[in-house]
Amino acid sequence: MPIYVYETTDPAKPPRRFEVKQSMKDEPLRVDPETGEAVKRVISGGYGVHVVGGSTGPSVGSVGGCGPGCGCH
């Protein structure tokens, strides 16, 4: 079951984030179950790691993931 991050939205208070384990079929929360404050779901990129070819580091002569014309290498 995925863990979703929510953030309180009351402009009079500093935002507070918390995590909730929910099914992907569940509707997003509209209020914090503990405090009743209005919340929104925070979209994030996640923390997964993608390894190409089973290597844990760059290969000798590797260009990187951007491509040869990106200017970062």
Helices and strands as residue ranges (DSSP letters): E 3-8, E 17-21, E 39-42
